[in-house]
Amino acid sequence: MGKTIAIANQKGGVGKTTTTVNLAAALGVLEKKVLLIDADPQANATSGLGIDADNISLGSYQLLEHTRAASECIIPTNSPNVDLIPAHIDLVAIEIELVDQDRRESMLKVALEEVRHQYDYVLIDCAPSLGLLTLNALTAADSVIIPIQCEYFALEGLGKLLNTIKSVQRIHNPDLDIEGMLLTMYDARLRLSNQVVEEVKKHFGDMVFDTIIQRNVRLGEAPSYGESIIKYDASSKGAANYLNMAHELLQKNRQTV
């Protein structure tokens, strides 16, 4: 049975999609079979893997509605060993449409049962909110990766997210674990970046990944070409960071199995 990991933080611009796409690509290169689920109406993970979101007919919207099986919504990507359940702007309506459904927070979990065993990892790119889409992701997940940018107000809103995770653990998914916090957008030249790293590590200790994702121009360019950083520039600092992150994730899970 594959491990399902939600990449979540209700703050926008912290590197959620960048992390989901590039961690998936790095795991794929390391010969793990990965399914990426785009659960964000902005569909940035979909376009970041070279898929035109405007031409999507089946994806996470149909998956959450239970109008199509997960296997029908999966498409291959240009990253080795990485499949995708894409998103479309239609997904923005799902919170209203599911509001009267029984067990509405479990729609994604139920839909994924059919395909989870086919993958080593299922990664869910969450929307920048704590609404029903993110609640579905957390209910379906075994664990959560929380990206935190090394910038001012980095810890703002983190308490709210951790409280949401506790609520999900208490009510919907007692097995949900925090996989770790990932520091992103780090610039070694800035005192502020180093202060944030110190503060997060002081507060959360072993919950913080050793790998830190550094600011990298190539990392920012890759999505506009519809490619992961591994495919766009495998020799870049960004590619090295995400490969290190993938190795660390695999090592951590070998220890906890």
C-alpha positions as CSV (number, residue, x, y, z in Angstrom):
1,M,0.0,0.0,0.0
2,G,1.4,3.4,-1.0
3,K,1.9,6.2,1.4
4,T,-0.3,9.2,0.9
5,I,1.2,12.6,1.8
6,A,-0.6,15.9,1.7
7,I,1.5,19.0,1.1
8,A,-0.4,21.7,3.0
9,N,-0.2,25.2,4.3
10,Q,-3.1,27.7,4.1
11,K,-0.6,30.5,3.3
12,G,-0.1,31.1,-0.4
13,G,3.4,31.4,-1.9
14,V,5.2,29.2,0.5
15,G,6.3,26.6,-2.1
16,K,3.6,24.0,-1.8
17,T,3.2,23.3,-5.5
18,T,6.9,23.6,-6.2
19,T,7.5,21.0,-3.5
20,T,4.8,18.7,-4.7
21,V,5.9,18.7,-8.3
22,N,9.6,18.5,-7.7
23,L,9.4,16.0,-4.8
24,A,7.2,13.8,-7.1
25,A,9.8,14.1,-9.9
26,A,12.7,13.3,-7.6
27,L,11.0,10.2,-6.1
28,G,10.2,9.1,-9.7
29,V,13.9,9.5,-10.7
30,L,14.7,7.3,-7.6
31,E,12.5,4.7,-9.2
32,K,9.5,5.1,-6.9
33,K,6.1,5.0,-8.5
34,V,4.2,8.3,-7.7
35,L,0.7,9.6,-8.2
36,L,0.3,13.4,-7.9
37,I,-3.1,14.7,-7.2
38,D,-3.8,18.3,-7.9
39,A,-6.4,19.4,-5.4
40,D,-6.0,23.1,-6.0
41,P,-8.4,25.0,-8.4
42,Q,-5.5,27.1,-9.6
43,A,-4.2,23.9,-11.2
44,N,-0.5,25.0,-11.0
45,A,0.8,21.4,-10.4
46,T,-1.1,20.3,-13.5
47,S,0.5,23.1,-15.7
48,G,3.8,22.6,-13.9
49,L,3.9,19.1,-15.3
50,G,3.2,20.2,-18.9
51,I,-0.6,19.5,-18.9
52,D,-2.9,22.2,-20.3
53,A,-5.5,22.5,-17.5
54,D,-8.0,24.1,-20.0
55,N,-8.2,20.8,-21.9
56,I,-8.8,18.6,-18.9
57,S,-12.1,16.6,-19.1
58,L,-11.5,14.3,-16.1
59,G,-9.6,15.1,-12.9
60,S,-9.8,15.8,-9.2
61,Y,-13.2,17.4,-9.6
62,Q,-14.8,14.2,-10.9
63,L,-12.8,12.2,-8.4
64,L,-14.2,14.2,-5.4
65,E,-17.7,14.1,-6.9
66,H,-17.5,10.3,-7.3
67,T,-18.8,10.6,-10.8
68,R,-15.7,8.9,-12.2
69,A,-13.3,6.2,-10.8
70,A,-9.8,7.3,-9.9
71,S,-8.3,5.0,-12.6
72,E,-10.3,7.0,-15.2
73,C,-8.8,10.3,-14.0
74,I,-5.1,9.4,-14.1
75,I,-2.9,10.6,-16.9
76,P,0.8,10.1,-17.5
77,T,3.3,13.0,-17.3
78,N,6.6,13.9,-18.8
79,S,8.3,13.0,-15.5
80,P,9.5,9.3,-15.2
81,N,7.3,7.2,-12.9
82,V,5.0,10.1,-12.1
83,D,1.2,10.0,-12.9
84,L,-1.2,12.8,-12.4
85,I,-4.8,13.4,-11.5
86,P,-5.1,16.9,-12.9
87,A,-7.2,19.9,-11.7
88,H,-9.4,22.3,-13.5
89,I,-10.8,25.7,-12.5
90,D,-14.2,23.8,-12.0
91,L,-12.7,22.5,-8.8
92,V,-13.5,25.8,-7.2
93,A,-17.2,24.8,-7.0
94,I,-16.6,21.5,-5.2
95,E,-16.9,23.0,-1.7
96,I,-20.4,24.2,-2.4
97,E,-21.4,21.0,-4.2
98,L,-20.2,18.7,-1.5
99,V,-21.6,20.6,1.4
100,D,-24.8,18.5,1.8
101,Q,-23.1,15.1,1.1
102,D,-22.7,12.6,3.9
103,R,-19.1,12.1,5.0
104,R,-18.1,14.9,2.6
105,E,-14.6,15.2,4.2
106,S,-13.9,11.5,3.2
107,M,-14.8,11.7,-0.6
108,L,-11.1,11.8,-1.6
109,K,-10.1,9.0,0.8
110,V,-12.8,6.7,-0.5
111,A,-12.1,7.5,-4.2
112,L,-8.4,6.7,-3.8
113,E,-8.8,3.2,-2.3
114,E,-9.0,1.7,-5.8
115,V,-5.5,2.9,-6.9
116,R,-3.4,3.6,-3.7
117,H,-1.8,0.1,-3.8
118,Q,-0.5,0.8,-7.3
119,Y,1.9,3.5,-6.1
120,D,4.8,3.9,-3.7
121,Y,3.7,7.5,-2.9
122,V,0.6,9.5,-3.5
123,L,1.3,13.3,-3.1
124,I,-1.6,15.7,-2.8
125,D,-1.0,19.4,-3.7
126,C,-3.5,21.3,-1.4
127,A,-5.2,24.6,-2.0
128,P,-4.0,27.6,0.0
129,S,-6.9,27.5,2.4
130,L,-8.3,25.3,5.2
131,G,-11.6,24.6,3.4
132,L,-13.2,21.3,2.4
133,L,-10.6,20.5,-0.3
134,T,-7.8,20.6,2.2
135,L,-9.9,18.7,4.8
136,N,-10.4,16.0,2.2
137,A,-6.7,15.8,1.5
138,L,-5.9,15.6,5.3
139,T,-8.5,12.9,5.8
140,A,-7.1,10.9,2.9
141,A,-3.5,11.3,3.9
142,D,-1.2,9.2,6.1
143,S,0.9,12.3,6.8
144,V,1.5,16.0,6.0
145,I,4.5,17.9,4.8
146,I,4.2,21.6,5.7
147,P,6.4,24.0,3.6
148,I,7.5,27.1,5.5
149,Q,9.1,29.9,3.7
150,C,12.2,31.5,5.2
151,E,10.7,35.0,5.2
152,Y,9.0,37.5,7.6
153,F,5.8,36.1,9.1
154,A,6.9,32.6,8.3
155,L,5.2,31.2,11.4
156,E,2.1,33.3,10.9
157,G,-1.0,31.0,10.6
158,L,1.0,27.9,11.4
159,G,-0.8,27.5,14.7
160,K,-4.1,27.5,12.8
161,L,-2.9,24.8,10.5
162,L,-1.6,22.6,13.4
163,N,-5.0,23.0,15.1
164,T,-6.7,21.9,11.9
165,I,-4.5,18.9,11.8
166,K,-5.3,18.1,15.4
167,S,-9.0,18.4,14.7
168,V,-8.7,16.0,11.7
169,Q,-6.7,13.5,13.9
170,R,-9.4,13.7,16.5
171,I,-12.5,13.5,14.3
172,H,-11.7,12.1,10.8
173,N,-8.3,10.5,10.6
174,P,-6.6,9.4,13.9
175,D,-3.6,7.9,12.0
176,L,-2.7,11.3,10.4
177,D,1.0,12.1,11.2
178,I,3.1,15.2,10.5
179,E,5.8,13.9,8.1
180,G,7.8,17.1,8.6
181,M,8.2,20.8,8.1
182,L,10.2,21.8,5.0
183,L,12.0,25.2,5.0
184,T,11.7,26.8,1.5
185,M,13.0,29.9,-0.3
186,Y,16.1,30.1,1.8
187,D,18.7,32.7,1.0
188,A,22.0,32.2,2.9
189,R,22.9,35.9,2.3
190,L,19.9,37.1,4.3
191,R,20.1,37.3,8.1
192,L,16.3,37.0,8.2
193,S,16.5,33.6,6.4
194,N,18.9,32.3,9.0
195,Q,16.8,33.7,11.8
196,V,13.7,31.8,10.5
197,V,15.7,28.6,10.2
198,E,16.8,28.9,13.8
199,E,13.4,29.9,15.1
200,V,11.6,27.0,13.3
201,K,14.2,24.4,14.5
202,K,14.0,25.8,18.0
203,H,10.2,25.5,18.1
204,F,9.8,22.2,16.2
205,G,13.1,20.3,16.5
206,D,13.0,16.9,14.9
207,M,9.8,17.7,13.0
208,V,11.9,19.9,10.6
209,F,13.5,18.2,7.6
210,D,17.3,18.6,7.5
211,T,17.0,19.5,3.8
212,I,16.4,23.2,3.1
213,I,15.1,24.4,-0.3
214,Q,17.2,27.3,-1.4
215,R,16.1,30.2,-3.6
216,N,17.0,29.3,-7.1
217,V,16.3,31.0,-10.4
218,R,16.1,27.8,-12.3
219,L,13.5,26.5,-9.9
220,G,11.3,29.5,-10.6
221,E,11.7,29.1,-14.4
222,A,10.9,25.4,-14.7
223,P,7.1,25.6,-14.3
224,S,6.8,28.0,-17.3
225,Y,8.3,25.3,-19.4
226,G,5.9,22.7,-18.0
227,E,8.7,20.7,-16.5
228,S,10.0,19.7,-13.0
229,I,13.4,21.1,-12.0
230,I,14.8,17.6,-12.4
231,K,13.9,17.6,-16.1
232,Y,14.5,21.3,-16.7
233,D,18.0,21.5,-15.1
234,A,19.2,18.4,-13.3
235,S,22.5,20.2,-12.4
236,S,20.8,23.1,-10.6
237,K,20.8,23.7,-6.9
238,G,17.0,23.3,-6.9
239,A,17.3,19.8,-8.4
240,A,19.9,18.9,-5.9
241,N,17.8,20.2,-3.0
242,Y,14.7,18.2,-4.0
243,L,16.7,15.0,-4.7
244,N,18.2,15.4,-1.1
245,M,14.6,15.9,0.1
246,A,13.4,12.7,-1.6
247,H,16.4,10.7,-0.2
248,E,15.6,12.1,3.3
249,L,11.9,11.1,3.0
250,L,12.8,7.6,1.8
251,Q,15.3,7.2,4.6
252,K,12.8,8.4,7.2
253,N,10.1,6.0,6.0
254,R,12.6,3.1,6.0
255,Q,13.2,3.8,9.6
256,T,9.5,4.0,10.5
257,V,8.3,1.0,8.6
